[in-house]
Amino acid sequence: MSAETEPQPLAAEFLGTLVLVFFAVGSAVLAGEYIGTLGIALAFGLTLVALVWALGPVSGAHVNPAVTLGVLLSGRMGLRTAGLYWAAQFLGAVVGAALLFLVAHQVPGLETSEAFGTNGYGDRSAVGLSTGGAFVAEAMLAFLLVFVWLSVSRGLLLERLDGLPVGLALGVVHLVGIPLTGASLNPARSLGPALFAGGDALVQLWLFILAPLVGAALGVIAHRVVHPQEDEWLTERKAGRRGRGPGGEASGEADR
């Protein structure tokens, strides 16, 4: 059975993105004033470490359309499977944001309009970062995450111990990115909360979808420059050179 017809990897991406939004974004929405930037960064990083341990062998624990784009461009998965991953991730982010919204509205005095853990630039940035600066920052944040993800993995999936470097990378980029833009580097993570925040959060959403995808493409290029490759770029590798796919088959067979 191919990865495209198996429910487990898509369910894993849905659940993983839901959990990332509810707990990691929730740390900013519900506890930001108590734990600060360091605490929020740790929440994102540690949540991803836990997700890789739980879901990495099932779907790769991408939980981020930018990571999935990087895996697609590196030739480790097919376009159809990537599209299904994206659908599961965006749906998971919306459901996770909806659950978080329900909880937030049980907290007296908590304001969610145009806030709610969303990302922003200009007057919605803690340091007043310009549109151009925000685009470059978001692209570089996603660049590092995707570069590390591709460097520690060999195929579509992650081993459990891979969660440590990937989680550390996510934590580090949040330490840098939270004061700048709120640190998106994940189009699904940005879309879910923005739908419930409304206002300028939706107006500025385009940047937090586009910039991470640009950063992912740059991460793929850097990975191919730094790490020796045995295949041509944008062509799928032979099954024997790949990791195992979501269904246990060689991942080169996953999209056939």
KEKE-3310 file (N, C-alpha, C; in steps of 0.2 Angstrom, whole numbers, plus 5000, padded with zeros to 4 digits):
npx = (5004:5003:5010:5002:4989:4988:4981:4988:5001:4995:4986:4995:5002:4991:4987:4999:5002:4991:4993:5005:5001:4991:4998:5011:5009:4999:5006:5011:5000:4992:5001:5011:5015:5020:5030:5038:5049:5060:5053:5043:5050:5056:5045:5040:5051:5053:5040:5041:5052:5046:5035:5043:5048:5036:5030:5039:5044:5032:5027:5037:5035:5034:5025:5024:5022:5032:5043:5039:5039:5053:5057:5050:5056:5069:5068:5063:5050:5034:5024:5010:5009:5015:5006:4995:5000:5001:4988:4983:4991:4987:4974:4975:4981:4971:4961:4968:4970:4957:4953:4962:4957:4944:4948:4955:4945:4939:4946:4946:4946:4956:4963:4960:4958:4965:4977:4982:4993:4997:5007:5017:5022:5029:5019:5015:5025:5036:5048:5046:5049:5052:5043:5051:5062:5055:5052:5064:5069:5060:5062:5075:5074:5066:5074:5085:5079:5074:5086:5093:5084:5084:5098:5099:5092:5088:5078:5061:5057:5059:5071:5069:5079:5083:5075:5081:5091:5083:5072:5080:5084:5072:5069:5079:5078:5066:5069:5077:5067:5055:5055:5055:5046:5037:5039:5036:5039:5032:5019:5006:5005:5004:4993:4981:4980:4978:4966:4957:4960:4959:4957:4972:4980:4976:4978:4992:4996:5000:5014:5019:5016:5022:5036:5042:5042:5050:5062:5063:5066:5079:5085:5085:5094:5106:5108:5111:5123:5132:5131:5137:5129:5121:5112:5103:5097:5080:5075:5068:5076:5084:5076:5085:5093:5087:5077:5065:5048:5032:5024:5033:5039:5052:5056:5058:5048:5037:5028:5023)
npy = (4994:5011:5026:5037:5032:5027:5030:5034:5042:5054:5057:5058:5070:5079:5078:5081:5094:5101:5099:5106:5119:5121:5119:5125:5138:5141:5143:5155:5163:5160:5160:5168:5181:5176:5167:5172:5176:5166:5155:5153:5150:5138:5130:5129:5122:5110:5104:5101:5091:5081:5078:5073:5061:5054:5054:5055:5042:5039:5049:5058:5069:5082:5093:5106:5116:5122:5114:5102:5106:5108:5094:5089:5097:5092:5080:5069:5065:5064:5075:5073:5067:5077:5087:5081:5080:5094:5098:5091:5097:5111:5109:5103:5114:5124:5117:5115:5129:5133:5125:5131:5144:5142:5139:5150:5160:5157:5163:5176:5193:5191:5196:5192:5197:5202:5198:5185:5176:5178:5182:5196:5212:5228:5239:5229:5221:5218:5225:5234:5230:5231:5228:5222:5218:5209:5199:5194:5190:5180:5171:5167:5161:5150:5144:5139:5129:5120:5117:5110:5100:5092:5089:5080:5070:5056:5052:5053:5052:5054:5049:5045:5051:5061:5071:5079:5088:5095:5100:5109:5118:5123:5130:5139:5147:5153:5160:5171:5175:5179:5192:5199:5196:5188:5175:5165:5155:5144:5141:5135:5136:5150:5153:5146:5153:5166:5166:5166:5178:5188:5205:5215:5204:5195:5202:5204:5191:5185:5187:5178:5166:5165:5169:5159:5148:5152:5152:5139:5133:5139:5133:5120:5121:5125:5114:5104:5110:5109:5096:5081:5074:5061:5061:5069:5086:5089:5077:5061:5050:5034:5019:5012:5021:5028:5032:5023:5023:5030:5019:5009:5004:5006:5023:5028:5022:5026:5035:5029)
npz = (5000:4996:5002:4999:5001:5013:5029:5041:5041:5036:5046:5057:5053:5054:5067:5074:5070:5075:5089:5090:5087:5097:5110:5109:5102:5111:5123:5121:5120:5132:5142:5140:5147:5159:5156:5147:5132:5132:5138:5129:5117:5122:5123:5110:5105:5113:5111:5098:5099:5106:5097:5087:5092:5094:5082:5072:5065:5059:5050:5048:5055:5050:5052:5047:5033:5026:5029:5023:5009:5008:5009:4998:4987:4988:4983:4990:4992:4983:4973:4974:4987:4995:4993:5000:5013:5016:5016:5027:5037:5037:5040:5053:5060:5060:5067:5079:5083:5084:5095:5105:5105:5110:5124:5127:5128:5139:5149:5159:5153:5144:5129:5112:5099:5084:5089:5098:5097:5085:5070:5065:5057:5056:5065:5072:5076:5089:5089:5079:5066:5048:5033:5023:5031:5039:5030:5025:5038:5041:5031:5033:5046:5043:5034:5042:5050:5040:5033:5044:5046:5034:5035:5045:5042:5031:5022:5020:5033:5051:5063:5080:5088:5080:5084:5093:5088:5078:5086:5094:5085:5081:5093:5095:5083:5087:5098:5093:5083:5089:5095:5083:5073:5079:5076:5064:5053:5048:5038:5041:5055:5056:5049:5056:5069:5064:5057:5068:5075:5066:5057:5056:5057:5047:5036:5035:5033:5021:5020:5030:5025:5012:5014:5023:5014:5004:5011:5014:5001:5000:5010:5005:4994:5000:5008:4998:4993:5004:5008:5001:4986:4977:4967:4954:4956:4961:4956:4959:4971:4969:4976:4984:4990:4999:5014:5024:5019:5024:5025:5028:5017:5005:5004:4991:4984:4988:4982:4971)
capx = (5000:5007:5010:4996:4983:4988:4979:4992:5005:4991:4983:5000:5003:4986:4988:5005:5001:4986:4997:5010:4998:4988:5003:5017:5006:4996:5011:5012:4993:4989:5006:5017:5017:5023:5036:5043:5052:5063:5049:5039:5054:5057:5038:5040:5057:5052:5035:5043:5056:5041:5032:5047:5048:5030:5027:5044:5044:5026:5026:5042:5034:5035:5021:5026:5022:5039:5048:5037:5041:5060:5057:5048:5061:5075:5067:5062:5043:5031:5020:5004:5010:5016:4999:4991:5003:4999:4981:4983:4994:4983:4968:4977:4982:4965:4957:4972:4968:4950:4953:4965:4952:4939:4951:4957:4939:4937:4951:4943:4950:4961:4961:4962:4957:4971:4983:4981:4999:4999:5014:5016:5028:5027:5017:5013:5031:5039:5054:5044:5052:5049:5040:5056:5065:5052:5052:5071:5070:5056:5065:5081:5072:5064:5080:5089:5075:5074:5093:5094:5079:5087:5104:5099:5088:5090:5073:5055:5055:5065:5072:5067:5085:5083:5071:5085:5094:5077:5069:5085:5084:5066:5069:5084:5075:5061:5073:5078:5062:5049:5054:5055:5039:5033:5042:5031:5043:5027:5013:5000:5005:5002:4986:4977:4978:4976:4959:4953:4962:4956:4960:4978:4984:4975:4981:4999:4997:5004:5021:5021:5015:5027:5043:5045:5043:5056:5067:5064:5070:5086:5088:5087:5100:5112:5109:5114:5130:5136:5131:5137:5123:5122:5107:5102:5092:5073:5073:5068:5082:5083:5074:5090:5097:5082:5075:5059:5043:5028:5021:5038:5042:5057:5053:5057:5042:5031:5023:5021)
capy = (5000:5017:5032:5041:5029:5026:5036:5035:5048:5060:5058:5060:5077:5083:5078:5084:5102:5103:5099:5111:5125:5121:5119:5130:5144:5142:5145:5163:5166:5159:5160:5173:5186:5172:5163:5176:5174:5160:5150:5152:5146:5131:5127:5126:5117:5104:5101:5097:5085:5076:5076:5068:5055:5051:5054:5055:5036:5038:5054:5062:5075:5089:5098:5113:5115:5123:5108:5097:5109:5106:5087:5088:5099:5088:5073:5063:5063:5066:5081:5072:5066:5083:5090:5078:5083:5101:5098:5088:5102:5117:5107:5102:5120:5127:5114:5117:5136:5133:5123:5136:5150:5140:5139:5157:5163:5155:5167:5183:5198:5189:5199:5188:5201:5204:5196:5177:5172:5179:5185:5203:5216:5235:5241:5222:5218:5221:5230:5238:5228:5233:5222:5219:5215:5203:5194:5191:5186:5174:5166:5164:5157:5144:5141:5135:5124:5115:5114:5105:5094:5088:5087:5075:5064:5053:5051:5056:5051:5056:5044:5048:5055:5067:5076:5084:5094:5098:5104:5114:5123:5127:5134:5144:5152:5157:5165:5176:5178:5181:5200:5202:5194:5182:5169:5160:5150:5139:5144:5132:5139:5157:5153:5144:5158:5172:5165:5168:5184:5193:5211:5215:5197:5192:5207:5202:5184:5183:5186:5172:5160:5165:5169:5152:5144:5154:5150:5132:5132:5141:5127:5114:5123:5125:5107:5101:5112:5107:5088:5077:5071:5056:5061:5076:5090:5089:5071:5057:5046:5027:5017:5009:5026:5032:5029:5020:5027:5030:5013:5004:5003:5011:5029:5029:5018:5029:5039:5026)
capz = (5000:4995:5007:4998:5002:5020:5034:5047:5040:5036:5053:5061:5052:5056:5075:5076:5069:5080:5095:5090:5088:5104:5115:5108:5102:5117:5128:5120:5121:5138:5148:5138:5152:5164:5154:5142:5126:5133:5139:5123:5113:5124:5122:5103:5104:5116:5108:5092:5101:5108:5091:5083:5095:5094:5075:5067:5061:5055:5045:5048:5060:5047:5055:5044:5025:5023:5029:5018:5003:5007:5007:4991:4982:4989:4979:4994:4991:4977:4973:4977:4994:4998:4994:5006:5019:5017:5018:5034:5041:5037:5044:5060:5063:5061:5073:5085:5084:5087:5102:5109:5105:5115:5130:5128:5129:5146:5153:5159:5151:5139:5122:5106:5093:5081:5093:5098:5095:5077:5068:5062:5055:5057:5072:5075:5078:5095:5087:5073:5060:5042:5029:5020:5036:5041:5025:5026:5044:5041:5026:5036:5051:5040:5031:5047:5052:5034:5032:5049:5045:5029:5036:5050:5040:5025:5018:5021:5040:5055:5068:5086:5091:5076:5087:5097:5084:5075:5091:5096:5079:5082:5099:5093:5079:5091:5103:5088:5079:5093:5095:5076:5070:5083:5073:5061:5049:5047:5036:5044:5062:5055:5046:5061:5074:5061:5056:5074:5077:5061:5056:5052:5057:5041:5031:5035:5033:5015:5021:5034:5021:5007:5016:5025:5008:5001:5016:5013:4995:5001:5014:5000:4990:5005:5009:4992:4992:5009:5009:4994:4983:4972:4962:4951:4960:4959:4953:4965:4971:4969:4982:4988:4993:5003:5020:5024:5018:5030:5026:5029:5011:5004:5002:4984:4981:4992:4978:4965)
cpx = (5004:5006:5004:4989:4982:4986:4984:4997:5001:4988:4989:5002:4997:4986:4994:5005:4996:4989:5002:5007:4994:4993:5008:5014:5002:5000:5012:5005:4991:4995:5012:5020:5021:5030:5041:5045:5055:5058:5045:5043:5055:5050:5038:5045:5055:5045:5037:5048:5051:5037:5036:5048:5042:5028:5032:5044:5038:5026:5032:5041:5036:5032:5022:5026:5029:5044:5046:5039:5049:5061:5055:5053:5068:5074:5065:5055:5040:5026:5013:5004:5011:5010:4995:4993:5001:4992:4980:4986:4990:4977:4969:4978:4976:4961:4961:4970:4961:4949:4956:4960:4947:4942:4952:4951:4936:4941:4948:4948:4956:4959:4964:4961:4963:4978:4983:4987:5000:5005:5012:5023:5025:5025:5015:5019:5034:5044:5052:5047:5048:5046:5046:5061:5062:5052:5059:5072:5066:5059:5071:5079:5070:5070:5084:5085:5075:5081:5094:5090:5082:5094:5104:5095:5090:5084:5067:5054:5061:5065:5071:5073:5086:5079:5075:5087:5088:5074:5074:5085:5078:5066:5074:5081:5069:5064:5074:5072:5056:5049:5053:5048:5034:5035:5037:5035:5038:5021:5007:5000:5003:4995:4981:4975:4975:4968:4954:4954:4959:4960:4967:4982:4982:4978:4988:5001:5001:5011:5023:5019:5021:5034:5046:5046:5049:5062:5068:5067:5077:5089:5090:5093:5106:5113:5113:5121:5134:5137:5132:5131:5125:5117:5107:5096:5085:5071:5073:5074:5079:5081:5079:5094:5093:5081:5069:5053:5038:5024:5026:5041:5048:5054:5053:5051:5036:5026:5022:5014)
cpy = (5006:5022:5036:5038:5027:5031:5038:5041:5054:5062:5060:5068:5081:5084:5082:5092:5104:5104:5105:5118:5126:5123:5125:5137:5146:5144:5153:5166:5166:5160:5165:5177:5182:5169:5167:5173:5167:5154:5148:5148:5139:5127:5124:5121:5110:5101:5098:5091:5080:5073:5071:5062:5051:5049:5053:5048:5035:5042:5058:5068:5081:5094:5105:5112:5117:5117:5103:5100:5107:5099:5086:5091:5095:5081:5067:5061:5066:5072:5079:5071:5072:5087:5088:5080:5090:5102:5096:5094:5108:5115:5107:5109:5124:5124:5116:5124:5137:5131:5128:5142:5148:5141:5147:5161:5162:5159:5174:5188:5197:5192:5194:5192:5204:5202:5188:5173:5173:5182:5192:5207:5224:5237:5235:5219:5222:5226:5234:5236:5229:5227:5219:5215:5209:5198:5191:5187:5180:5169:5163:5159:5150:5140:5137:5129:5118:5113:5109:5099:5090:5085:5081:5069:5062:5052:5055:5057:5054:5050:5048:5053:5061:5073:5081:5090:5098:5103:5110:5120:5127:5132:5140:5150:5156:5162:5171:5179:5181:5189:5203:5202:5190:5176:5164:5154:5144:5142:5142:5135:5146:5157:5152:5150:5164:5172:5168:5175:5190:5200:5211:5208:5194:5196:5205:5195:5181:5182:5180:5166:5160:5165:5163:5148:5146:5152:5143:5130:5134:5136:5121:5115:5122:5118:5103:5104:5110:5099:5085:5074:5066:5056:5068:5079:5089:5082:5066:5052:5038:5025:5015:5015:5030:5028:5025:5025:5026:5023:5007:5002:5007:5017:5031:5026:5022:5032:5035:5023)
cpz = (5000:5001:5006:5000:5010:5025:5039:5046:5040:5043:5058:5060:5054:5064:5077:5075:5074:5087:5095:5091:5095:5110:5115:5107:5108:5123:5127:5122:5128:5144:5146:5143:5158:5162:5150:5136:5127:5134:5133:5118:5115:5123:5115:5102:5107:5114:5102:5094:5102:5102:5087:5086:5094:5086:5070:5062:5057:5049:5044:5053:5057:5051:5053:5036:5022:5024:5024:5011:5002:5006:5000:4986:4983:4985:4983:4995:4985:4978:4976:4985:4998:4999:4999:5012:5021:5019:5025:5039:5042:5041:5051:5063:5064:5067:5079:5087:5087:5094:5107:5110:5110:5122:5132:5130:5136:5151:5153:5157:5146:5132:5117:5099:5090:5085:5093:5095:5088:5076:5065:5061:5056:5064:5075:5077:5084:5094:5081:5067:5053:5038:5026:5025:5038:5036:5025:5032:5044:5036:5029:5042:5048:5036:5036:5048:5046:5033:5038:5048:5040:5031:5041:5048:5033:5020:5020:5029:5044:5060:5075:5089:5087:5079:5091:5093:5080:5080:5094:5091:5080:5088:5098:5089:5082:5095:5099:5085:5083:5093:5088:5073:5073:5081:5071:5058:5048:5045:5039:5051:5061:5053:5052:5065:5070:5059:5062:5076:5072:5060:5053:5052:5050:5035:5030:5034:5027:5016:5025:5031:5015:5009:5019:5019:5004:5005:5015:5007:4996:5005:5010:4996:4994:5007:5004:4991:4997:5010:5002:4992:4978:4966:4959:4955:4956:4955:4959:4965:4971:4976:4987:4992:4998:5010:5019:5023:5024:5031:5027:5023:5010:5001:4995:4981:4984:4988:4971:4965)
residu = (MET:SER:ALA:GLU:THR:GLU:PRO:GLN:PRO:LEU:ALA:ALA:GLU:PHE:LEU:GLY:THR:LEU:VAL:LEU:VAL:PHE:PHE:ALA:VAL:GLY:SER:ALA:VAL:LEU:ALA:GLY:GLU:TYR:ILE:GLY:THR:LEU:GLY:ILE:ALA:LEU:ALA:PHE:GLY:LEU:THR:LEU:VAL:ALA:LEU:VAL:TRP:ALA:LEU:GLY:PRO:VAL:SER:GLY:ALA:HIS:VAL:ASN:PRO:ALA:VAL:THR:LEU:GLY:VAL:LEU:LEU:SER:GLY:ARG:MET:GLY:LEU:ARG:THR:ALA:GLY:LEU:TYR:TRP:ALA:ALA:GLN:PHE:LEU:GLY:ALA:VAL:VAL:GLY:ALA:ALA:LEU:LEU:PHE:LEU:VAL:ALA:HIS:GLN:VAL:PRO:GLY:LEU:GLU:THR:SER:GLU:ALA:PHE:GLY:THR:ASN:GLY:TYR:GLY:ASP:ARG:SER:ALA:VAL:GLY:LEU:SER:THR:GLY:GLY:ALA:PHE:VAL:ALA:GLU:ALA:MET:LEU:ALA:PHE:LEU:LEU:VAL:PHE:VAL:TRP:LEU:SER:VAL:SER:ARG:GLY:LEU:LEU:LEU:GLU:ARG:LEU:ASP:GLY:LEU:PRO:VAL:GLY:LEU:ALA:LEU:GLY:VAL:VAL:HIS:LEU:VAL:GLY:ILE:PRO:LEU:THR:GLY:ALA:SER:LEU:ASN:PRO:ALA:ARG:SER:LEU:GLY:PRO:ALA:LEU:PHE:ALA:GLY:GLY:ASP:ALA:LEU:VAL:GLN:LEU:TRP:LEU:PHE:ILE:LEU:ALA:PRO:LEU:VAL:GLY:ALA:ALA:LEU:GLY:VAL:ILE:ALA:HIS:ARG:VAL:VAL:HIS:PRO:GLN:GLU:ASP:GLU:TRP:LEU:THR:GLU:ARG:LYS:ALA:GLY:ARG:ARG:GLY:ARG:GLY:PRO:GLY:GLY:GLU:ALA:SER:GLY:GLU:ALA:ASP:ARG)
# end
